[in-house]
Amino acid sequence: MLLTAESKKDIFKLHGTTDTNTGNSEAQIAMFSERINHLTDHLKGQKKDYNTQRALIRLVGKRRSLLDYLQKTEINRYRAIIATLGIRK
């Protein structure tokens, strides 16, 4: 797996409130985005890896659900995480 414990702490520290607050929506979205980028790179070389393709689709759905939740509850946090990660235009 691409993400080590140190890289996860860095992601949580950058996008969450602290490095131990793993339940923060922004931190989870950032973590999903890192995993999605890694799986996308993997699938560029391994086109017939259907199990990874299914896992990628599930991760995109989870990230979309969290983004929808943030958009409905706190639009400013949603806009901040979208701008930080560069997910949308």
Secondary structure, DSSP 8 states (H G I E B T S, - for coil): ----HHHHHHHHHHHSSSSS-TT-HHHHHHHHHHHHHHHHHHHHH-TT-HHHHHHHHHHHHHHHHHHHHHHHH-HHHHHHHHHHHT---
